[in-house]
Amino acid sequence: MARLRARGLPGLEGADLLNEAVLRLLDGSRPRPPGVPLVAVLAMTMRGVAHDHWRKLRRERPVLVPARDAAAAALHADPSPGVDPERATAAAQALADIDRLFARDVVALQVIAGMGDGLAPAEIRRRYGLSATAYDTARRRMRRALLRRDGDGGTP
């Protein structure tokens, strides 16, 4: 479970997530509800650790470049202290690839924009006037498109 949860998390591996989850349980910062199996508590704690990690990354490294011009801008941008130019270029390219992948899917782009703003699903639906079904359907389309892309060697 830890390896799956850590997939795609920059700077963290499954062992890191598991260790942090166990640490939070042991030091009491994450209480164990009575009657809940330990595996379920660990899974939810790892989910929280991963969420905290993403939130920290968003705070430290906000994306300020529009996706369509990201690759070109990253090549000419003045890197901030501590930001690796190669990683910034790779991230900008990934954003441009995602933008191209979903260019014809307005609802998917709305969901992506909401996620990029750190909004919860209910807030995304409210902001863009989406029903729960439309939101869930878009998420499934996005997941399938990304899995197909990754299965084809990363080509959009």
Residue, then its C-alpha position, 0 to 999 in steps of 0.5 A: m500500500a505504501r508503494l502505491r500511495a507513494r507513486g508519483l510523490p516527488g521526494l518520497e518513497g513507500a518506505d518513507l510514507l510507512n515510516e512516517a505513518v508508524l511514527r505518527l501513530l506511535d507519538g500520538s499525533r495520529p490517534r488510532p480509533p478503537g475497533v478500526p483495524l491497524v491496516a486501515v489506520l495505517a492506510m489512512t495515515m499514509r494518505g494523510v502524510a502524502h496529502d501533507h507532502w503535496r500541500k507542502l510542495r505546492r506552498e514551496r514551489p507554486v507554478l506560475v507559468p501557463a501550461r501552453d508556454a511552460a516549456a519555452a518559459a522554463l528554458h528562459a526563466d531565471p531559476s529561483p534559488g534552490v530550484d533545479p533548472e532541469r526539474a523545472t523544465a521537466a515539470a513544465q514539459a509535463l504540464a504542457d503534455i497534460d494540457r495537450l492530452f486534455a485540450r479537447d476535454v473542457v470538463a477535464l481541464q476544469v477539474i485539473a484547474g481546480m485541483g491545481d488550485g488545491l480545491a476539494p471535489a465539492e469546491i471544483r463542482r461548485r466553481y464550474g457548475l458540475s454535477a457529481t456524475a460529471y465530475d466523477t466521469a471526468r476523473r475516470r476519463m482522466r485516469r484512463a487517459l493517463l494510464r494509456r499514456d503511461g502504458d504507451g511509453g509516456t507519449p500523449 
